[in-house]
Amino acid sequence: NKVSLQDELVNLKIASKQMTSASKKCEKNQKTAKQSVKKAIEKGNIEGARIYAQNAIREKNQSLNYLRMSSRIDAVAQRLETAIRTNDMS
């Protein structure tokens, strides 16, 4: 039973890191989309700029969602770690 709890703790920490890295990837995509918006506006392509702007907004929201999920997973991992320590003591 302890081994499975430890395994779950490790899995939660890995999932949290994956969410954080996915968030960073979305932020990078957002910056790329912003640059594309600027280029499209400079070329006079307003419709293209609007599409790139929508992409940038979506990437930003996705990034925030990943960060939120990572934070929640961290909280669960902390609770699990506390439970494991409590079980070790008693």
N, CA, C and O of each residue as an XYZ file, in Angstrom:
360
protein
N       0.827     -1.203      0.000
C       0.000      0.000      0.000
C       0.866      1.259      0.000
O       0.588      2.203     -0.739
N       1.907      1.274      0.821
C       2.794      2.443      0.858
C       3.456      2.676     -0.492
O       3.587      3.815     -0.940
N       3.865      1.606     -1.129
C       4.545      1.732     -2.420
C       3.617      2.389     -3.433
O       4.041      3.251     -4.202
N       2.363      1.986     -3.431
C       1.428      2.558     -4.398
C       1.194      4.046     -4.108
O       1.064      4.843     -5.036
N       1.142      4.419     -2.827
C       0.988      5.840     -2.496
C       2.208      6.636     -2.948
O       2.083      7.742     -3.475
N       3.381      6.061     -2.737
C       4.610      6.727     -3.185
C       4.610      6.865     -4.705
O       4.991      7.904     -5.245
N       4.177      5.806     -5.386
C       4.109      5.855     -6.850
C       3.145      6.941     -7.314
O       3.432      7.684     -8.252
N       2.003      7.021     -6.647
C       1.023      8.050     -6.999
C       1.594      9.448     -6.784
O       1.359     10.356     -7.582
N       2.342      9.609     -5.701
C       2.961     10.904     -5.419
C       3.916     11.294     -6.537
O       3.905     12.434     -7.002
N       4.741     10.346     -6.966
C       5.682     10.599     -8.059
C       4.922     10.939     -9.338
O       5.295     11.864    -10.059
N       3.856     10.188     -9.617
C       3.059     10.446    -10.819
C       2.438     11.839    -10.788
O       2.390     12.526    -11.808
N       1.963     12.251     -9.615
C       1.367     13.588     -9.493
C       2.408     14.677     -9.739
O       2.134     15.671    -10.411
N       3.602     14.477     -9.190
C       4.655     15.479     -9.387
C       5.059     15.564    -10.858
O       5.304     16.653    -11.377
N       5.128     14.416    -11.522
C       5.462     14.402    -12.953
C       4.373     15.112    -13.756
O       4.667     15.897    -14.657
N       3.111     14.830    -13.420
C       1.996     15.470    -14.127
C       2.030     16.977    -13.945
O       1.755     17.730    -14.879
N       2.367     17.410    -12.747
C       2.447     18.842    -12.475
C       3.530     19.500    -13.328
O       3.322     20.577    -13.886
N       4.681     18.846    -13.422
C       5.765     19.389    -14.247
C       5.369     19.429    -15.710
O       5.709     20.374    -16.422
N       4.646     18.402    -16.168
C       4.191     18.370    -17.557
C       3.241     19.534    -17.832
O       3.312     20.165    -18.886
N       2.357     19.812    -16.882
C       1.420     20.928    -17.047
C       2.167     22.258    -17.097
O       1.822     23.138    -17.886
N       3.180     22.400    -16.263
C       3.968     23.636    -16.247
C       4.695     23.826    -17.568
O       4.725     24.930    -18.113
N       5.279     22.754    -18.082
C       6.000     22.877    -19.354
C       5.030     23.130    -20.508
O       5.367     23.848    -21.449
N       3.841     22.554    -20.446
C       2.830     22.816    -21.474
C       2.406     24.281    -21.426
O       2.148     24.896    -22.461
N       2.338     24.830    -20.220
C       1.996     26.244    -20.061
C       3.059     27.130    -20.709
O       2.739     28.099    -21.396
N       4.315     26.787    -20.483
C       5.406     27.562    -21.084
C       5.369     27.466    -22.608
O       5.649     28.440    -23.307
N       5.027     26.300    -23.109
C       4.925     26.114    -24.559
C       3.816     26.996    -25.132
O       3.978     27.605    -26.189
N       2.689     27.056    -24.423
C       1.586     27.908    -24.872
C       1.977     29.381    -24.849
O       1.596     30.143    -25.738
N       2.741     29.783    -23.830
C       3.208     31.171    -23.768
C       4.099     31.484    -24.967
O       4.020     32.569    -25.543
N       4.936     30.538    -25.331
C       5.806     30.721    -26.490
C       4.974     30.856    -27.765
O       5.244     31.718    -28.601
N       3.959     29.999    -27.907
C       3.067     30.071    -29.067
C       2.325     31.403    -29.101
O       2.076     31.963    -30.169
N       1.975     31.901    -27.916
C       1.275     33.181    -27.831
C       2.168     34.315    -28.347
O       1.709     35.183    -29.089
N       3.428     34.301    -27.955
C       4.365     35.332    -28.415
C       4.526     35.280    -29.935
O       4.579     36.314    -30.601
N       4.603     34.060    -30.472
C       4.717     33.899    -31.923
C       3.480     34.469    -32.616
O       3.590     35.154    -33.632
N       2.301     34.180    -32.057
C       1.060     34.683    -32.646
C       1.008     36.208    -32.584
O       0.535     36.850    -33.523
N       1.490     36.791    -31.486
C       1.518     38.256    -31.366
C       2.404     38.870    -32.447
O       2.051     39.882    -33.053
N       3.557     38.245    -32.681
C       4.447     38.750    -33.730
C       3.786     38.639    -35.092
O       3.940     39.520    -35.938
N       3.052     37.559    -35.304
C       2.333     37.391    -36.566
C       1.258     38.457    -36.730
O       1.004     38.919    -37.842
N       0.623     38.852    -35.620
C      -0.374     39.929    -35.668
C       0.287     41.218    -36.142
O      -0.239     41.911    -37.014
N       1.437     41.532    -35.565
C       2.144     42.766    -35.949
C       2.516     42.755    -37.433
O       2.339     43.749    -38.136
N       3.032     41.614    -37.897
C       3.422     41.511    -39.306
C       2.216     41.663    -40.223
O       2.283     42.337    -41.251
N       1.106     41.026    -39.835
C      -0.104     41.093    -40.660
C      -0.643     42.521    -40.723
O      -1.091     42.971    -41.778
N      -0.599     43.232    -39.597
C      -1.076     44.615    -39.582
C      -0.176     45.494    -40.452
O      -0.659     46.354    -41.189
N       1.135     45.270    -40.359
C       2.075     46.057    -41.174
C       1.831     45.835    -42.662
O       2.001     46.754    -43.463
N       1.432     44.616    -43.035
C       1.168     44.306    -44.440
C      -0.236     44.728    -44.860
O      -0.582     44.657    -46.039
N      -1.049     45.170    -43.892
C      -2.403     45.593    -44.196
C      -3.400     44.449    -44.239
O      -4.519     44.613    -44.726
N      -3.006     43.311    -43.740
C      -3.874     42.125    -43.740
C      -4.659     42.088    -42.415
O      -4.282     41.389    -41.474
N      -5.739     42.846    -42.368
C      -6.484     42.985    -41.118
C      -7.176     41.682    -40.725
O      -7.171     41.311    -39.552
N      -7.771     40.983    -41.690
C      -8.471     39.723    -41.382
C      -7.484     38.678    -40.839
O      -7.785     37.964    -39.883
N      -6.311     38.603    -41.459
C      -5.277     37.688    -40.967
C      -4.831     38.060    -39.570
O      -4.611     37.195    -38.722
N      -4.697     39.375    -39.334
C      -4.290     39.843    -38.005
C      -5.327     39.442    -36.965
O      -4.977     39.066    -35.846
N      -6.617     39.521    -37.335
C      -7.683     39.154    -36.407
C      -7.590     37.669    -36.045
O      -7.780     37.289    -34.890
N      -7.301     36.853    -37.030
C      -7.173     35.405    -36.785
C      -5.976     35.125    -35.868
O      -6.075     34.342    -34.924
N      -4.848     35.776    -36.161
C      -3.664     35.587    -35.313
C      -3.933     36.069    -33.884
O      -3.472     35.463    -32.917
N      -4.679     37.159    -33.766
C      -5.001     37.680    -32.431
C      -5.875     36.693    -31.661
O      -5.677     36.488    -30.463
N      -6.839     36.082    -32.347
C      -7.669     35.072    -31.694
C      -6.824     33.887    -31.227
O      -7.037     33.344    -30.144
N      -5.858     33.497    -32.069
C      -4.953     32.412    -31.685
C      -4.149     32.787    -30.448
O      -3.972     31.972    -29.543
N      -3.659     34.037    -30.414
C      -2.859     34.495    -29.268
C      -3.694     34.457    -27.995
O      -3.219     34.023    -26.945
N      -4.941     34.913    -28.093
C      -5.821     34.915    -26.919
C      -6.083     33.491    -26.446
O      -6.049     33.207    -25.249
N      -6.345     32.601    -27.396
C      -6.606     31.202    -27.035
C      -5.397     30.580    -26.362
O      -5.527     29.876    -25.361
N      -4.215     30.842    -26.916
C      -2.975     30.292    -26.320
C      -2.768     30.829    -24.904
O      -2.342     30.093    -24.015
N      -3.071     32.118    -24.695
C      -2.905     32.701    -23.361
C      -3.840     32.021    -22.369
O      -3.433     31.654    -21.267
N      -5.109     31.855    -22.776
C      -6.073     31.200    -21.885
C      -5.671     29.755    -21.596
O      -5.802     29.279    -20.468
N      -5.184     29.068    -22.618
C      -4.750     27.682    -22.429
C      -3.565     27.625    -21.469
O      -3.487     26.732    -20.626
N      -2.657     28.566    -21.598
C      -1.501     28.633    -20.710
C      -1.954     28.807    -19.258
O      -1.456     28.132    -18.358
N      -2.899     29.717    -19.046
C      -3.407     29.943    -17.691
C      -4.114     28.699    -17.157
O      -4.001     28.376    -15.975
N      -4.839     28.007    -18.024
C      -5.513     26.772    -17.595
C      -4.513     25.711    -17.168
O      -4.711     25.021    -16.168
N      -3.431     25.588    -17.939
C      -2.385     24.624    -17.577
C      -1.765     24.979    -16.228
O      -1.540     24.100    -15.396
N      -1.487     26.269    -16.012
C      -0.906     26.688    -14.731
C      -1.862     26.393    -13.574
O      -1.442     25.930    -12.513
N      -3.148     26.665    -13.790
C      -4.156     26.413    -12.758
C      -4.192     24.924    -12.414
O      -4.225     24.544    -11.244
N      -4.185     24.088    -13.458
C      -4.231     22.640    -13.249
C      -2.970     22.164    -12.531
O      -3.042     21.320    -11.637
N      -1.824     22.702    -12.921
C      -0.567     22.339    -12.274
C      -0.613     22.674    -10.784
O      -0.163     21.892     -9.947
N      -1.158     23.833    -10.469
C      -1.267     24.256     -9.073
C      -2.165     23.307     -8.281
O      -1.852     22.944     -7.147
N      -3.276     22.913     -8.885
C      -4.190     21.985     -8.204
C      -3.532     20.630     -7.981
O      -3.697     20.020     -6.925
N      -2.792     20.163     -8.972
C      -2.107     18.872     -8.837
C      -1.050     18.961     -7.739
O      -0.875     18.020     -6.965
N      -0.337     20.104     -7.671
C       0.641     20.308     -6.599
C      -0.036     20.230     -5.232
O       0.502     19.624     -4.305
N      -1.195     20.831     -5.107
C      -1.912     20.822     -3.833
C      -2.285     19.398     -3.429
O      -2.143     19.017     -2.268
N      -2.760     18.620     -4.392
C      -3.118     17.222     -4.107
C      -1.871     16.435     -3.719
O      -1.910     15.609     -2.808
N      -0.762     16.696     -4.417
C       0.488     16.001     -4.109
C       0.950     16.329     -2.680
O       1.441     15.456     -1.964
N       0.789     17.583     -2.281
C       1.174     17.974     -0.919
C       0.325     17.250      0.124
O       0.838     16.773      1.137
N      -0.994     17.173     -0.144
C      -1.880     16.468      0.795
C      -1.507     14.995      0.885
O      -1.499     14.409      1.967
N      -1.198     14.404     -0.265
C      -0.823     12.990     -0.291
C       0.485     12.773      0.462
O       0.636     11.802      1.203
N       1.428     13.692      0.260
C       2.712     13.582      0.967
C       2.512     13.667      2.477
O       3.147     12.932      3.233
N       1.637     14.557      2.911
C       1.321     14.680      4.338
C       0.705     13.386      4.860
O       1.036     12.926      5.953
N      -0.198     12.802      4.066
C      -0.826     11.544      4.481
C       0.194     10.420      4.589
O       0.128      9.600      5.504
N       1.131     10.385      3.659
C       2.151      9.344      3.687
C       3.022      9.494      4.948
O       3.324      8.513      5.627
N       3.415     10.738      5.242
C       4.222     10.979      6.458
C       3.458     10.589      7.720
O       4.024      9.998      8.640
N       2.177     10.923      7.756
C       1.349     10.593      8.928
C       1.273      9.088      9.112
O       1.363      8.586     10.232
N       1.106      8.365      7.997
C       1.033      6.905      8.077
C       2.375      6.313      8.491
O       2.409      5.301      9.190
N       3.483      6.926      8.072
C       4.800      6.434      8.460
C       5.019      6.583      9.968
O       5.642      5.727     10.597
N       4.511      7.656     10.534
C       4.718      7.898     11.975
C       3.872      6.964     12.822
O       4.317      6.511     13.877
N       2.672      6.676     12.381
C       1.787      5.862     13.231
C       1.841      4.387     12.881
O       1.154      3.579     13.505
